[in-house]
Amino acid sequence: MMKFLFMMIFMIPLCFMKNMFWLVQMMLFFMMFLFMNLNLNIMCFFNMSYMSYCDIISFGLILLSIWICSLMIMASESLFKLNFYFNFFLFNVIFLLIMLYLTFSVLNLLLFYFFFEASLIPTLLLIIGWGYQPERIQAGMYLLFYTLFGSLPLLMGIIYIFNDLNTMTIYFLKFFNMNMYLLYISMIFAFLVKMPMYFVHLWLPKAHVEAPVSGSMILAGIMLKLGGYGLLRVMIFLQEVNLKLNYIWIIISLVGGLFISMKCFCQVDMKSLIAYSSVAHMSMVIGGIMVMNYWGFIGSYILMISHGLCSSGMFCLANINYERLHSRSLYINSGMMNFMPSMSLWWFLLLSSNMAAPPSLNLLGEISLINSLVSWSNISMILLMMISFFSAGYSLYLYSYIQHGKYFQGLYSFYVWFISWVFIIIFALISFKYDNFKGWFYFYLILNKK
Amino acid sequence: MFFFILTNNNSNKMFFLFILFFSTLISISSNSWFGCWIGLEINLLSFIPLISNSKNLLSVETSLKYFLTQSLASINFLFMILIKFSLLKNFDMNNIISIMMNSSLLMKMGSAPFHFWFPNIVEGLSWMNNFMLMTWQKISPMILLSYYFNKNFLIFMIIMNLIIGSLGGLNQTSLRKLLAFSSINNLGWMIFSIMISENLWLFYFLIYSMMIFMMISLFFLMNMYFMNQLFINNMNFFIKMNLLINFLSLGGLPPFMGFMPKWIIINFLLINKFYFLTFIFMMTSLIIIYYYIRIIYSSFMFNYFKMKWMNLFMKNNMFLINLSSFISISSMILSTFIFM
């Protein structure tokens, strides 16, 4: 595991040399390939060393973060062409990747907090440094302060746990029971703000819309999943309080997901619509984790991975449209099928994954989550039905408004060009399901056993 | 400070600088309270010539204000020492006397609620004098505070320090006043560390003075006193990054150096079960980070309207600037190598 850390650290001097933009991106692809070939063991922690480990959850999330970082660099090709501080941009991306890699792979809970906070700084730099509109200042402030407001009580909680248990190793936490209400709130609140849950979600539409394409991709792809990962790790030693109080968060996030899905229909900005759909998906993830089922656990993990891929892909497509028409508004971006019919294929594939149509990975996640939530309470059937229905609704709304219809009369001409990397996202979407076939097969076996 | 005095043709002030250092040593290492008082008086007397400059009316007024407030505090301190000696047999008075002695020392330091002179005076001093005021002048009152403090009173003072330091800086545009309010806030952290252990105070104080030194020397070299000056000039990329890193480090954000003292103090706060106080520490530090980020907008945004002709000539100091950025970023990681 240190080998990947050193590979990333030594890519930093490479970012500052001349004409190394594509080399860095290729090396990130290479690192993804190397990381995929680790010996994967589902049932336990593997590759343990003094301070790092790998679990099935960490493995998937680290893989996702390396993948999205390499795609971020590919999508920001215009920075390289226009020579807009791309050296520092590459440094930012690699630094962010190091922080994310370390977040998911350290054994110590305090170090997890340290890198969790540290990953905010390069994100803030990306949003304010390379964003497109002047509103990005306010967006950066919202991002930083919402997240910090949640995570400072998390620091208090972690240090309290250390003083009580004299250990911070994540693996040993499952042997303890710290069932205190205040500790529970302080530990969970940070991750709920990060996820985001409905009432504290306000930073997400701002930050996702104002960020450049790379910032949006990493935010939607991985930064939201940091919250999910934290919840998955931290709930183990709080089980009794969880059983008593989790219904609050499930209800807030499911009803909130319903409201957010309805709000998606009112959006005019493409990126805003995709951002709100992220909140709706994450609301189901929160619901799934909070019910404390095994199906919920697995379903939320699968939905996190698939949503990461799908959402980043959609942000990249929205940026492709933005680069050509210089607008993200649905009024101007209409009738694109007349100009870029191949692009409409990618829009359709990604939006159908977003609405959890077969055979995408989102479908597997949503089915597992629906199972777990309905097993918790039958009434949640109504909410889940509405959320799934509306997610199909707004995905189709986005697709048909962008692709069909007559194009905007004010367009003169633009560059019709097709980037082939989106293909790789789709391949990843499907291949995550079938390639590691053995791994997922074991998943099914275990699911059936339980 | 030495280089500043030597290069600005003010070597007659070197004498007063040495006496300043010795006065602190007298105050700290004395066996009786009288010795402490004498050290404080010599401190005051030797700091006044350092800050007064008879050619500048603002400087004269500033040094007069400093003299008045500090001598009031010293006289109060002397009076309380004398009362303590004469009422030695009556232990019921311990509470009141310790409160009064602590108040006079807090006024010497510029801590709330006796802080009103501090932003005023800081506005009238140059950057290097500010550095002495914010770091060295706090040493002897703090150590004297650690000899005889009243825990409940000090906890109340800490809360006032934190709140005033964070809320007071929200409406300021002058960089000196902003650093003054941040200094008041950090005084809150330092007073708490005194209550735990003097070693811990020393650790926090050293890291705080190192961060303040990096920041003040950057502002001194750029000759900047107000926030709008940050947006006008043509800063080189490394200077911008240094500014960004230093302010975020002072705010206590990971992964920078400034996170470590705050983390250790929160550890001790929670060991001693001060839960609500910890919450106040955290939330006020959020407000402080807000106004730091307002200052460093100029370094976040890569292209903004700047005057092409206002070039900063900082080639000779680039090594130190880069070194200080490197230290701020990597000290957390390097510190793990020290303790192994």
Interface residues (C-beta under 8 A of the other chain):
Chain A: F84 Y85 F88 M99 Y113 F114 F115 E117 A118 L120 I121 L124 L125 I128 G129 W130 I137 G140 M141 L144 F145 L148 F149 L152 P153 L155 M156 I159 Y160 F162 N163 L182
Chain B: F237 L248 L253 P254 P255 F259 W263 I266 N267 L270 I271 Y275 T278 F279 M282 M283 S285 L286 I289 Y290 I293 Y297 F300 M301 F302 M332
